Amino acid sequence: MSGAFLDTNILIYAFSSDAKARRAQALLQDPFTVGVQGLNEFGSVARRKLQLDWPAVATAVNQIAVLSSNIVETTFSDIQRSISLAERYRLQLFDALMLAVALRAGCTTFLSEDMHDGLVIDDRLTISDPFADKSAFHGRQ
């Protein structure tokens, strides 16, 4: 198993000074999978929001690549599947594409702050917000 699939927002937090940075950095210490699309999105957001220069973006992408247990490329089949996922689960197409890649990679957990926490995709991939306080849900039925 190649670990949880990390959404772009987890990668961004790991390189930020945000309060969520520690948690995101801890997630990079466990086995994880990332998609090429996520690395590309990371570079774009790191330039714009984190204001990293190009050498710093390249260094950060290389660090993520070294830490990841699996980097998955996007295929045309993933794009076709993402359209179906977007329609079925009412998702943005770029989010559905990352989920399609995660499914193909065999991941069972997709860590993201900005998708539907707890949503199960195709009965085998659970979206989980690693920053959510889920203690309020324990013991409830």
N, C-alpha and C positions, 0 to 999 in steps of 0.2 A: 504494500500500500504506500502511496506517495503522500499521505497526509491530507489535511484539509486544503481546499482551494481558497486562495486569498483574493478578495476583490481589491481593486485599485485603492480604495479608501484606506485599507489596512496598511498598504505600502506607504502611502502619503503620510499617515500619522507616525509611522516608524521613523521618518526622516524629519519630523516637525518638532516644534517646541510645545505643542499642544499638550493638554493634560492627559490625553489618551496615548501619548507617545510611548510611555513605559509598557503599557499593555500590548500595544502593537509590536514593539521591539521584542517582547517575550514570545509573541506568536511566531516571529522569525527564527526563534531558537528551536522550535519543534519542526518536524518534517512537514513540508508544505509543497503544494503545487501552485504554479502561477501560469497564466496564459501569456502568450506573446502580446495579445491585445492589451492586457493589463500593464505590461511593461511599457508599451507605447503610450498608453493613457498616463501612466506614472510620469514619464518624461515630459509630457505636455503640461500636466498639472504642476510638476516640480518647478518647471520654468516660470509658469505664470503665478502660482500662489506661493510657493516657497522661495521664489526668486533665485533659484540656483543657476549658476552659469553652466554653459555646455560641458566643460570638463567635470563639474560636480555632478551633473546629471549622468554622464557616462560612468563615473565612479559609483554612484548609487545603483544604477542598473546592474553593473557588474557585481556589486556586493549582493544584491538580491539574487542574481543568477547563481553565485557561489553558494549561498545559503539554501536555496531551494533544492528539493529532492527531485523535482520534475518541472520542466518548462514545456508547455504544450502549444504547438502551433495551431492556427485556425485553418480549417479546411472548408471547401465549398459545401460539403455535407453538413458541417456545423452551421453554416449560414442558412441552409435550407431548414435544418431542425430548429434554429432559433426563431424563424418566422412562426412555426407551429407553436413553440413554447410561448412566444410573445402573445399570440392570440389566445391560447388556452388559459394562461395564468395572468393575463392583463399586465404585461411587463413592457418596459422600453426595449427596443430591439437590441441595443448594445448590451443591456443587462442579460437578455435572453441568450445572446451569443456567448457570453462568458459562461452561463449555465450549461449551454450545449457542450462547450469544450470541457467543462468540469465533469459532466456525465460521461463523455467519451473517455476521459482520463481515469474513470472508475472511482472518483471521489464520492464520499457519502456526506460530507459536510462542506458547505460553502459559507465562508465567513465574510460578512458584509454588514456595514452599519446602515446602509441606505436601501436595503431591499426588505421584503416582507419576512420579518423574524418568525421562524417556526414553520414557514411554508415548505411543504415537501413536494419536490419536483419529480414526476414520473415514479413515485413510490420508492425512490432510492437516494435522493439528494436533498438534504435538509439545509435550509438557509438559517444561519444563526448569527445574531448580533453579539460579538464578543464583548461589547461595552455595555450591554443591557444588564440591568439589575434584575435577575430572574428569581431572586429570593422571595419576592412577593407571590410567586406562582407555586412555590413548594408547599405541598400539603393540601392544595385545592384540587377539587375534582369536578 
